[in-house]
Each structure stands twice: as C-alpha cells, then as structure tokens.
C-alpha cells in the first residue's frame, strides 16, 4: 500500500487542485481545479461520514444501517442488472425444458462464482479510484487493452440488443406495439441520465431493480412442489435426460453461466464504485452490497426457472415459443396474475440492463480515451460520455425492431458469447488484484486466488466442452 | 496509508474540513477546501487526469497465457458462428 500511495502522491503532487481564485469558483475538467464531478462526489462522501458518526453508540437499527444504505448500490445494481432479459429468458427456457432439478443448485453456484469475481472489482475501484478499462490500459498497454475493449464493446452491444428483445417481449403481453415499447424505453434511459447525478441515477435504477422481484410471485403462482425444490438443492437431481453432454443441454448450461458471469459486470461495477466515490475503508460495505445483490439475483433467477416449470409438467414444447411468448404460454398454468408478473419482470429486466450496460460501455469509452466518464458530469461537460451511452442504447433498440429475427436463439447465443469472453477478462482481474502497486495491502488472499482460478478454469472447461459437443455432437455420448 | 479524512492537497492550517457535525446543507461549492477534506487525493478529477499507473512488467509466462486465451476466444467464436449458421440454415 505504501508503495502505491507514495507513487501516486509523487505523481499527484504537481497536480494538486488549486481551489480557484475565489470560493465558489468551480473549474472545468482539465483545469486543475475542483470540478462539478468532485463536488457531487464530495457531497456523497460527506453524507456517508455524517451517517457513520450518527450511526455509532446505542442507537436504533435504522440509524445503524444508514451508512450501509448510503454505500450500497453498485453490487446490487450489477447483479440485478445481470438478471437481465436474456438471463431470465435463459432460466425460463431451462425451467420449461428441464423443470426443477439439476439446474436449480447449478444457478446458485454460478451466482456464488460471480460474487468471487465481482468482489475483486470493489477492491480495485475503492483503492485505485480508477475504472477497469483504465487500469487494463495503464498496466497492460494498448495491445492487450484493445482486445479487452473489443470483447467488451461487441459483447455489450449484442447484449443490449437482447435487452430490447426482452423489453419488446415483456410489453407485447400487454399489447404494446414494439415501436412504442422500444421507443418508450429509450426515452426512459435518456430521462434518467438527465439528472446528471450519480446518486440520483443509482437510486432510480435501484428502485427499478426492485421489480426484478416480480419473478417471486410468478413462481408462487406456479404452486411449486417445495419438496422437489429442496430435493434438487440437496441432490442436484433429476439430471437432464441423456446427460450434460448434449448440444442443447450444453447450450443451456453455458447460457446459464453467461447469465451470471459476464465481462460487462466487471467494467460496470468497478466504474460505479469509482463514480460513487467509495474509499478503501468502504470495501467491507462494498462486499456486503455485492453479497446482497448475489443473493437477491440468485433467488429471482431460480424463481424464473420455477415459474416456467409447469410448461414441462404439462408437456408444452417451448421450441416454438419466441421470447415474447413465455408469459402467454404460462397464463393457462399460473393464471393471468402470474403471467403478468412474469411479463413485467422480463420488461424490467431488459430496461434495467439497458441502463446499466449502456453505462458500462460509456464508462469504458471515457476511461480509455481520457474523456469525462461520470454520471456526475453536467450534460454539456460529459457530452461524449452521455453520447456513447445513448447511441449504443438507441442502435441496439433500432435493431430489435427488425422483423422475423430468431429472438430466443439470439438470447441464448449472446449469453454463450459472454462466457467465452470471460477467461481473458478474469486473467486481467487476477493480475490486477495481485499487483501490490495497484491495490497495496488489498491484494487477494490465497483462498481468493484459489477461488478465482477455479472459476476461470471451470469457465474454460465449460467453453471447451461446449465447443467439443458442438463440433462433435456424438463425441461425449450425447446427441 | 492514506489518512481517513484526507487533507492531502491543501496546506496544513488552511484547510477548513467539512465536519460531519455540520448541518446537512454545508455549502461545499463555496468551501472548496471542504471538498479536499472528504475526498482522497487521487480521487479528484484533476489528479486522476495527470497521474497514471505505469505499465506492469509481464513475464513470458503471462504473455503466453494472455495469447493462449486470446486464441481460445477466437476459436470459440468461430464455433459459435458455425452453430449459428447451422441453426439458421436448419431453422434452429
């Protein structure tokens, strides 16, 4: 820690912001003075300090938890953002094809894997105050940095397309025309950034994320067999018929992993931690935030699977259903109210992820090209940041309006691509989190390293298995 | 270690730190010193724009690993492309 701090102090020394010729004068970015972004972040920090001071001693539970309430956000948002339209549709497809069984505990494990990964971004962001893309370019150079950015930009754009598929699908249940659904959602994405304040943006998106919980009532309307659910958690069974090594099972397996572990999550959470202004002593709160997000997202994801399990029980083939039609297909079995919860949940999942993923792209772009990259920037100052955010969302939304696209298939494939792009991203993460010059005393411990290497190896093995089964369908006894 | 309430960036004695005891409407805009008291030195935009972490020295093994994973990604993407084309032609 000392080494890095000393290094940075030496670098920062000539750049210490001048306070300006008089009080109240804010500097423009690059002027060496305190900017609007600094000011907003300082306000957030001051609120945390006050809450900490008020939260000590013998006081009510609410006041004790208030500092945590102020510090949570990036972790919950990244996980509920990743419970996005393709993820929920992937769980829905899994439930409809295999019911309650092997995939229930499997989903929980993938979320725990994701926690291991995301916790590292909290440390990196809180200690370095730099985004993931910026750190990769600084520490590994432009050659490797461009690869990482290429994976991110392509993956983000494809995923954004699927978010708008989800938005269109969810609202089609209520008879909303695609143009209105997609256009209205774009306006919402635009409307939220008009606040040009990270704190406001975060709280609005957290409020929206709460609706991811709609999958819980949808699952309850399916009247699940609790015994079967408990049995599945304990025994990882029943196993998919024909084993795991069948192309369609491998596709779902990969898709479910991709529903929890993806590159955009690394970039988003680290940048959000920086934008929120977290500091090293907030790392514990950041971990709690990430764990809350993990558990909520796992519960809601499993609920989506449980909600569609009746389709398997009633012998309904889902291959003919497009993403839009899961809610319609479910209605006879879970009722109008259950299907409404499911459809609204898919809409929310797409909308929230459209906000977080487009923000992730904008953060990365700004960090790499040294442009403003904060939701605390006024619109005129951060025009390139907001421009990228909106342009990526608008382009993806426009693509979804093309007729006759195989929407469900696109959704599954996008998740697979996300898994395949993860191993290099995880290698960067491991190297950064073990780099004393970067994180000082907050380097990963032995068990943390074992966990992340295990996750990386598992992802590579899953990817290779998927590749082998796809190229040689009968090689491993499947097909 | 960094100080918990960092005063880095302003000379000692001049800093009017924003105290958590002050009322909720502390006017930070007119007390820029207070901004410096709640943010860490390298949290300021100006500091981040000028200070960058240097390049990490990558060992041969790490370079090979990075290159290998890059090849893995490319090969897998080709497989995905083949599967997509098969699905499109076969009516998925």
Boltz contact constraints between the chains, C-beta under 6 A:
constraints:
  - contact:
      token1: [A, 1]
      token2: [B, 1]
      max_distance: 6.0
  - contact:
      token1: [A, 8]
      token2: [B, 42]
      max_distance: 6.0
  - contact:
      token1: [A, 8]
      token2: [B, 51]
      max_distance: 6.0
  - contact:
      token1: [A, 11]
      token2: [B, 51]
      max_distance: 6.0
  - contact:
      token1: [A, 12]
      token2: [B, 41]
      max_distance: 6.0
  - contact:
      token1: [A, 12]
      token2: [B, 42]
      max_distance: 6.0
  - contact:
      token1: [A, 12]
      token2: [B, 47]
      max_distance: 6.0
  - contact:
      token1: [A, 12]
      token2: [B, 51]
      max_distance: 6.0
  - contact:
      token1: [A, 15]
      token2: [B, 46]
      max_distance: 6.0
  - contact:
      token1: [A, 15]
      token2: [B, 47]
      max_distance: 6.0
  - contact:
      token1: [A, 15]
      token2: [B, 50]
      max_distance: 6.0
  - contact:
      token1: [A, 16]
      token2: [B, 9]
      max_distance: 6.0
  - contact:
      token1: [A, 17]
      token2: [B, 44]
      max_distance: 6.0
  - contact:
      token1: [A, 17]
      token2: [B, 46]
      max_distance: 6.0
  - contact:
      token1: [A, 19]
      token2: [B, 32]
      max_distance: 6.0
  - contact:
      token1: [A, 23]
      token2: [B, 30]
      max_distance: 6.0
  - contact:
      token1: [A, 24]
      token2: [B, 29]
      max_distance: 6.0
  - contact:
      token1: [A, 24]
      token2: [B, 30]
      max_distance: 6.0
  - contact:
      token1: [A, 29]
      token2: [B, 45]
      max_distance: 6.0
  - contact:
      token1: [A, 32]
      token2: [B, 46]
      max_distance: 6.0
  - contact:
      token1: [A, 34]
      token2: [B, 32]
      max_distance: 6.0
  - contact:
      token1: [A, 34]
      token2: [B, 35]
      max_distance: 6.0
  - contact:
      token1: [A, 35]
      token2: [B, 45]
      max_distance: 6.0
  - contact:
      token1: [A, 37]
      token2: [B, 45]
      max_distance: 6.0
  - contact:
      token1: [A, 38]
      token2: [B, 35]
      max_distance: 6.0
  - contact:
      token1: [A, 38]
      token2: [B, 44]
      max_distance: 6.0
  - contact:
      token1: [A, 38]
      token2: [B, 45]
      max_distance: 6.0
  - contact:
      token1: [A, 39]
      token2: [B, 28]
      max_distance: 6.0
  - contact:
      token1: [A, 42]
      token2: [B, 28]
      max_distance: 6.0
  - contact:
      token1: [A, 42]
      token2: [B, 35]
      max_distance: 6.0
  - contact:
      token1: [A, 42]
      token2: [B, 38]
      max_distance: 6.0
  - contact:
      token1: [A, 42]
      token2: [B, 39]
      max_distance: 6.0
  - contact:
      token1: [A, 45]
      token2: [B, 38]
      max_distance: 6.0
  - contact:
      token1: [A, 46]
      token2: [B, 18]
      max_distance: 6.0
  - contact:
      token1: [A, 46]
      token2: [B, 38]
      max_distance: 6.0
  - contact:
      token1: [A, 49]
      token2: [B, 20]
      max_distance: 6.0
  - contact:
      token1: [A, 50]
      token2: [B, 20]
      max_distance: 6.0
  - contact:
      token1: [A, 53]
      token2: [B, 20]
      max_distance: 6.0
  - contact:
      token1: [A, 129]
      token2: [B, 42]
      max_distance: 6.0
  - contact:
      token1: [A, 129]
      token2: [B, 43]
      max_distance: 6.0
  - contact:
      token1: [A, 138]
      token2: [B, 52]
      max_distance: 6.0
  - contact:
      token1: [A, 138]
      token2: [B, 53]
      max_distance: 6.0
  - contact:
      token1: [A, 139]
      token2: [B, 53]
      max_distance: 6.0
  - contact:
      token1: [A, 139]
      token2: [B, 56]
      max_distance: 6.0
  - contact:
      token1: [A, 141]
      token2: [B, 55]
      max_distance: 6.0
  - contact:
      token1: [A, 147]
      token2: [B, 70]
      max_distance: 6.0
  - contact:
      token1: [A, 279]
      token2: [B, 40]
      max_distance: 6.0
  - contact:
      token1: [A, 406]
      token2: [B, 92]
      max_distance: 6.0
  - contact:
      token1: [A, 409]
      token2: [B, 92]
      max_distance: 6.0
  - contact:
      token1: [A, 420]
      token2: [B, 76]
      max_distance: 6.0
  - contact:
      token1: [A, 421]
      token2: [B, 73]
      max_distance: 6.0
  - contact:
      token1: [A, 423]
      token2: [B, 69]
      max_distance: 6.0
  - contact:
      token1: [A, 424]
      token2: [B, 69]
      max_distance: 6.0
  - contact:
      token1: [A, 463]
      token2: [B, 76]
      max_distance: 6.0
  - contact:
      token1: [A, 467]
      token2: [B, 76]
      max_distance: 6.0
  - contact:
      token1: [A, 467]
      token2: [B, 79]
      max_distance: 6.0
  - contact:
      token1: [A, 470]
      token2: [B, 79]
      max_distance: 6.0
  - contact:
      token1: [A, 470]
      token2: [B, 83]
      max_distance: 6.0
